[in-house]
Amino acid sequence: DPDAGRTLQFDPDALLFDLEARALLADSAGGIEALVAVDPRSLVFEATETGAQEARYQLIVSARADGAGTLVREQVWTDTLRASDAAAARQQGTALHDVRWAVPPGSYLIEARLDDLSVQREGSRRLRLVVPEDGATPLLGRLLVDVKRDGRYVPHLARMLAHPKDSVRVRAAVRGRAAQAVLRVARLPSDTTVARPPHWLSPSRGSLAYQGVRVDSAREVYQSTPQDVEGRTEL
């Protein structure tokens, strides 16, 4: 599920953060990369004695063997975001956390638990990930979107993206022998108010059509990256 681990709708009473995890197909050692993006706007900032604003949170990211539930890896961050005043606190950028683990092939449950330490409010995100065994079968990993900020690309994990097209790139890890992979990024118009005849079947929940994306329309291609794959690489 490409939306697993994502914040799917805004809830003013919930913590806003997104989880992404992918198998390190391009890394010879293999393993898992887990990324979490925390939106500071959902955290509670408190005034300090100097008049500055601080928000404290704890983030725990873990990998468990799917099915057995055995804890395989865990990473804990306790962080403090600081701003000069309330207006600056509202302009805080996304806090990104990234961890890599060397783990054997198998199926894993990746979980991120976020706790706002100022008000004892917490939330969690989960997704399942398979780390494949080494072999000759060509494999394509999960897609990762990067956006350009302050002159460099950083991962963008949120489901929605409001950045201009020239600041975005998409990448994916590939593994295989004598295979060709093509990564193509296209823009499709969307309209959640499209009228349909009453006798039409409703699209399945979660599909592109259900989200209002007009998949039958003309596509404007932004990025097309054909590449011959021999071993491990990243498109």
Disulfide bonds with the S-S distance in Angstrom:
none
